[in-house]
Amino acid sequence: MLANQQRIEQHIELLSQFTATPGAGVTRLTYSKEDLNARNYIKEQMLKYGLTVSEDGFGNIFGKLDGTIPNAPSVIVGSHFDSVPNGGAFDGTAGVVIGLEVAALFQENNRKPAYPLEIIALVEEEGSRWGGGLMGSRGMMGLLTNEDFKVLADKDGLLAEDAMISISLDPSNEKWRDPKTIKAFLELHIEQGPILEEKDIPIGIVEAIVGLTQLEVTIQGKAGHAGTTPMNRRSDALVAAAEVIATFPKLAIEEGNGTVITTGQLQVFPNGSNVIPDKVVFSVDIRSGKEQHVQNTVRKVEELIASKQTTGILTSTEQLLYISPKEMDEHIQSIFQEASEKLDIPYCSINSGAGHDAMVFSDFTACGMIFIPSKDGLSHCPEEWSDGSHLASGANIVFQTALKLTEGNE
């Protein structure tokens, strides 16, 4: 009853080919043709492993193995299958593939669960196209309303619903998932950091996921000619933005406790080489392991931005996402530990510095998450890589845990 490493690696390799940037990493944006190709592959595999396949009104994919207990809640295993631009082949995808492997192991070992098993492939965890992140899980749990979804558009102004329809998805399908229908959620993910590799430990059992806030900041100045506008007469939005962004490392270090602040997106308007920028829009990503540090940092960042407001400069800040630090279920952690020991796989406890769909589900059901090492700690880049043997070890632990959770006495 051990995972098939070759099969896992093959799934990863085949899914990596559904990219808009061949030879330059995986770019698979939600509701794109690459999304369609990947989802068709995932659904084919689900059917192959004896699952009943469905999609909700966001395009999340479900493969269900019915249990023997009527109307019982499901044990869900999976992750997301979208990517950042020019990302790697493993982030999110590894968790979906491990879900498929768990389904294959149930089929090959003729295991009929008491509680249903569901494999899930979630959309738009990264937020690369539709903003905010964690859209599939947030939408499922009612945190993104149908009204909000109807007006959601990408940077080109294309509505999410229209993009869904363009790849034959049905946005009128049921969107909300009753939490009472979910017994537990299990997610395997690559670590995206260096800790497991440095410790030479193949499995990290996640105790908590850091709090995550995403802000969108707009600084409005006044355009002018680069050669004819004196320095003392300028309202340069980019200079004000640069002063703000350059202060972030100092704020994060002063707050301490693992607090980090990142600006990863910056748009300059009108973006001419000889024009003083009149508007800058940039992202602010704030993370910390404790609620108070997240809130302190948000307050300090907002105060810093507001301090740049002068006669010629206007500032505004919009909070796109706020998720508190989340603790994973202790009982599931203990089952992970028992499975690791039974399989003689070394493990350690670890916290997640990245946000994951498990942090959304943890407010509604018991959640467990395990990490496998990332080579050189790299992620969100073409060089992202994790060893097949670590993937197989993770699959074995998730399978044993899913077996236990789907038994009638758990």
Disulfide bonds with the S-S distance in Angstrom:
none
